[in-house]
Amino acid sequence: MAKKAVRRKKKAPSSARKKKVMGDAVRKAMTNAMNAVKTAEQAKAQAEQKVFAAKLIAHIAREAGIKGPPAAVKKKVIAQARRRAAAARKTAQQRVAAARKKALARQKAARRTAGLA
């Protein structure tokens, strides 16, 4: 007679493993969030720098007596800059939302791996 196969219960993860998995997930989520904030701050600083440079150039041109472009050209350039800024803001918000979504998914996966879910 053949020996009956014994089904063993799957061993639950240890508390140390649970701590490690959760810690890793939280650390990764925090790192991603910090990187997203850093890139957003850099983009903001660059935009401010460009505005400052444009104002400085306009001031120097005025002091030197150089006549600037007509108002229609200025309006067109300003509108274009606004559109670009809005697009950049939108993409930044989308990236932050995607990072949040990914972080939540990783946390869920970590809980499942740790045996908490």
Secondary structure, 3 states (H helix, E strand, C coil): CCCCCCCCCCCCCCHHHHHHHHHHHHHHHHHHHHHHHHHHHHHHHHHHHHHHHHHHHHHHHHHHCCCCCCHHHHHHHHHHHHHHHHHHHHHHHHHHHHHHHHHHHHHHHHHHHHCCC
